[in-house]
Amino acid sequence: MKRFFIQRLEGLLLLGLGLMIFKLYVSGYLTKLIAPKMVPYALAALFAFLVISLLRMKKQKQSEQHCDCGLNGESSFLKYGLFFLPILLGFILTDFTLSGEVLAKRGMAKQQAQMVSSYDSGKHANGEKISVTDDNYFEVLDDLLNNLDTIKGKEIEISGFIYREDTFTKKQMAISRLSMSCCVVDATLYGYMVNGNVEGMKTNDWYTITGTLKKGSYKGEPVPVIDLKESKKIKAPEEAYLYENVQIIQ
């Protein structure tokens, strides 16, 4: 009888994993946990889990009369019970964004300019106004890092969420974005240091800001810094992550 129950439990667990992936996919939450390039693999896993669970359920009917020899019920329940928690969380949670506490421990990525670019050096840094979008985020950042001595006074417009560290002063913050290469575990925080009247801008809220650039530093590394001129609070985008193939050396 124990073997019958264990086989049924295995089938239900696999079915639960498959349904959890399906729920995350149709609700749009799947790309908050994995990068879009990984979605086809997740859907393949969904199909595999459903097929194997059905086969496992069918097998248990055929094995109902088998001996229960060698099965330890208590250890089996504990082992399989560990799978229920992630399945349950996958169904009930709706916010999969990293918390401010987790981000503060990670800090912003230390960035270094690339020696070789796939675009014209200075393309953005030499423009009259720099507009940062999801599509050119890393290209602009790389360009500015390559041209730190020429960016002073250039106007920039950028959107992101407010990030702070304990070492920041009351007049400092960072306008930031999260990048994901594979899954949420490897999420990396990128951002621009911002100076100015920022005390009323709440951490984790999303803003579009404009300001002027200058050369500054973050943890001893030269980086572009924005002197704040204007800010406008915005709603968080549906796709909060950047999925660019990051070329900036960390």
N, C-alpha and C positions, 0 to 999 in steps of 0.2 A: 504493500500500500504506500510506503514511503517513496519508493521509486516512481510510482504513479503520480504522487503529488509533486515531486521534484521536477519531473519532466513537464508537467503542466505549468509549474512556476517558471521554468526556463522559457517556455513558449510565451507566457504572459509578459515576462520581462522584455524579451525581444520585440514583441508586439508593442509594448509601451514605448520602447526606444524609437521604433519606427513612427509611431503616432506623434511622439514628441517632436521629432524632426519635421514631420508634416505640418504640425501646428505652428512651429517657428517659421517655416517657409511661407505658408499662406498668410500669416500675420505680418510678415515683413521683418520679424525680429532676427532671422537667421543671419543676416549680414551685419548685425551688431555683435555677433559672436565669431564669425568667420568672414574672410575676404570673399568677394564675389567669385574669384577664380576657383575657390574651394567648394562652391555650391554644387556643381555637378557631382563631385565625390560624395557630398552629403546625401544627395538624392539617390545615388547608386547604393549607398549604405541603407537608406530608407527602404528601397526595393528588396535588398538582401535580407534585412531584418524581418520584413513581412513574409517573405517566402520561407525563410528558415523557421520562423515561429509557427507557420501553418504546418510545415513538415514535422516540427517537434510535437505539435498537438496531435497530429495523426499517428506519430510513432508511439505516443503514450497509450493510445487505445490498444495498439497491438501488443504492448508490453505490460498490460495491466496485471497479468497473471505471473510475471517473473518474480524471482526471489528478491527480497529486500536485503540480502546479505551484504555486509560491509558498508552500509549507509549510516552515517552519523547525523541524525536529524538536527540536533542542536547546532553543530558547526555549519551544516548546510544552510539553515535558516539565517544564521548570522552572515554568512558569505553572500548569499543572494540578497539579503536585506539591504546591503550596502548600495545596491543598484537602484533601490527605490527612491532615495533622496534626490539624486540628480534628475530622475524622471519627474518627480513631483515638482521640483523647482522649475523645471522646463515648462511645466503646464501652468503654474500659478504666477510666476514672475512676469512682469511687463517692462521693467526698467533694467536693462543690462549694461548701462553706461558705468564706466569706472568712477568711483567716488573721489571727491576732492582729497580725502585722506590718503588714498592709494596713489593718486597722482603726485601729491606732495612728497611722498617717499621716493618716487621714481625720479622726480625732477625733469627739467627739459633736457632734450638730447643735446650733447655738446657737438657743435657743428663745425666742420672745416670745409673750406672751399675746395672744389674739385679743380685739378690742374687742367683737365680736358673737358670741354663742354660740347654737347651736340647742337648747340645753337650759338649765335653770335654773342661774344662776351660784351657786356655793356648794353645789350638790347633793351633791358628794362631800366638799369641804373642811369642811363643817359636820357631817358624819356622825360617829358615835362611833368607828367603825373603817372605814378605807378599804381595800377589797379590789380590787386591780388585776387585771383579766383581759385576754385578747386582745381581747375585744369592746369593752371600755371604756378601753383603754390611753390613747389620745390624748385622749379626753374627760376622763379624770381628770387627765392632765398639764396640759391646757389650764385646767381648773378650779383646780388648785393654783397655776399661774402667775398666775391672775387674783386669787388670794386669799392671796398669800404672807404678808401681815401677820396672818392669822388662823389659820394652820395649826400654830403652835407647840404641841408636845405631842400632836398628833393621832397616833393609831396607824395604821400602814399595813402591809399585807402584799402582797408582790409577788414574782414569779418572773422569772428572766432569767439571763444568763450574766455571769460576772465579767470586767470590762474595766478595764484600767489604762493610764495614760500615764506617761511618764518623769517628769513634774512632780508626780505623786502621791506623798504620803508613805507610810510603811509602814502607817499606820492609815487610809489612804484607798483607795477603789476605786469602781467604778460598777456598779450592777446594770442590765444593758442588754438591749436588743432591737434587731434589724435590721428596717427597714421597706423594702419594695420597691413602687415605683409601676408600673414597666414590666418591668424586667429587672434582673439582678444588677449591671449597670454603675451603675445609679442607686441602689443600696442605701444607706440612710442609717442611721446609728447613733443611737439615742435611749437615754437612761438617766438614772438618779438617782444623784447622788453619795451615797456611804455612808461614814460615819465609825465607827470602833470597832476591835475586835479582829479584824482581817481578814487578818492575815499568813498564816494557814494555809489560806486559801481561794484555790485555784489559778486563775489567769487562764484563761478560756474554759470552765471548769466551770460547770454550771448549779446554781442554788440557789433555794430559796424562803426569803425573809427576812421578818422582822417587825422593826419599829422605830418610833421616834417622829420626827415631822417637825419641821423648823425651817427658817427662811429662811437661805440661804447664797448662795454665788456660784460660778460656773464661767467662767473666762476673762473676768472682769469683769462678767458678766451675772448678775442675781439669779435663783436657781433654788431649788426645794425640795431639801433635804438630809435624809438619813435617818441618825439615830443608831441603830446596830445593837443589837438586843436578843437575837434568836434567829436561827439559820440552819439550814437543812436541805438537804443535797445531794440533787439529783434528777437523773433522766435527761433528756437533751435531748429536747424534743418532736419528733414527726415533722414538724410544720410549724414550723420555727424562725423563719420570717419573719412579720411583721405586714403585712397587705395593705390596711390601712385607707387611705381617701382622705385623705391627710395635709392637715389644715387649719392646722397650726401654721406660722407664717411662719419661714422659715429665713434 
